[in-house]
Amino acid sequence: MCTRVLWNDNDLAVLSGRTMDWPESTDPVLTVLPQGLERDGGELGGQTVIAENPLTWTSRLGSLVTTVYGAGTVDGLNERGLAAHMLYLDITELAPRDPGRPGLHMGLWVQYLLDNAATVEEALALLDTFQLVMIEMNGFAATVHVALEDARGDSAIIEHIAGEQVVHHDRAYTVMTNAPAYDEQRSLLEEQVRKARELGYDKAASDVPLPGNVNPVDRFQRAAYFRALLPKPENERQAVAAVLAITRNASVPFGAPYASGRFAVYNTEYRTVCDLTNQRYFFELSTSPNLLWTELGAFDLSPGAPVMTLDPDDIHLSGNVSDTYTQAPDPFAPAGR
C-alpha cells in the first residue's frame, strides 16, 4: 500500500511521486488552503478526539493538498516548496498520551507541517512541539509514516516504532514503501544489490531479475532500480513523465487478488507528482485516462482568501485544471468557525 519516489538529482527540477493504494475510495478532493486558517489538532470531522490540551495553530503558509475522507490530509505541497506524503505502516505504535504536551491527531499531521514549515529542516524542528495521537478514519486506524522533501532536494522519513519517533534524514533517501520499517527496507535493497553483483546483474540489462510482485519489498526494490536508471530530462514534461512511469510501475491494478492476510496489498486509487521547483501538482486517478495538474501560483494564498476545491473524479477534466476549482468551506475548520 503506497510507494513514494523522489527525483532530486536531475539538474532540472525536484520532483516527487507517490501512489495511493487502499481497499476503498478515500474520496480524494484537491484542496487549496490559503494562509491564516485556524486549526485545532484535537478535532476530526467536527468531533473532538483530543479533549485535553489539543494543538492549535493558524496556518502560516498556503498549500495544495489531497484530502482523505474529507477529514485529513494525505499528500500535498506548500507555497515554499515543501511536500509531504502519508503512507501506511502497519507496525506504527505511538507513545501513551501525555496531556502535558499539545496533542495532534494523525489526520492533520501532514497539514500541520505544510502549514508551518518551508523546508524539511524546519518541519523536523517542529516534531518535538507536539505529540501525535492515534485516530481512526472510516474504520481504519491511522497507522502511517510520513515522507518529506523540499525544493532544495532534502528528504526525510518519519516513523513511530514501539512508541519511539524515528527520523531518517538524508537527501539520499529517495524511495519508500509501507512495510517493513524503513531501516529494513534499505537493508533488503542492499542485499538485492549484493546478489545482483554476484550474478553479474549490476548493470542495466533486459535480463536483470527484478522482483515482480506487488508487496512492499518488491515495489521498493523495483522503484529504486528504475529510479537509478532515469536519464537526464530535457524539460519538465520529460521529468514528470519519468516519475509517473515509476509510480505506474509500482502500482497495483484493479482486481489484483491481494486483499487478504496481514500483508494485504490493495489497488492503486491514484498517483500524484509534486514539482517543487515549478510549484505544480499532478494528479492521476486510476479510474480515469486523464492526467490533471494544478498551478499553485494561480491561486490567492493570502490571509482571507477562499478555500478552493476540485473533485478529480470527472472524466471531462484533463490537463491544467487550475481555473476549474470552486470556492468551498474549509474542511478542517474548528467546530463553530
Buried (B, 14 or more C-beta within 10 A) or exposed (E): BBBBBBBBBBEBBBBBBBBBBBEEEBBBBBBBBBBBBEBBBBBBBEEEBBEEBBBBBEBBBBBBBBBBBBBBBBBBBBBBBBBBBBBBBBBBEBBEBEEEBBBBBBBBBBBBBBBBBBBBBBBBEBBEEBBBBBBEBBEBEBBBBBBBBBBBBBBBBBBBBEEEBBEBBEBEBBBBBBBBBBEEBBEBBEEBBEEBEEEEBEEEEEEEEEBEEBBBBBBBBBBBBBBEEBEEBEEBEBBBBBBBEBBBBBBBEEEEEBEEEEBEBBBBBBBBBBBBBBBBBBBBBBEBEBBBBBBBEBBEBEEEBBBBBBBBBBEEBEEEBBEBBEEBEBBBBBEEE
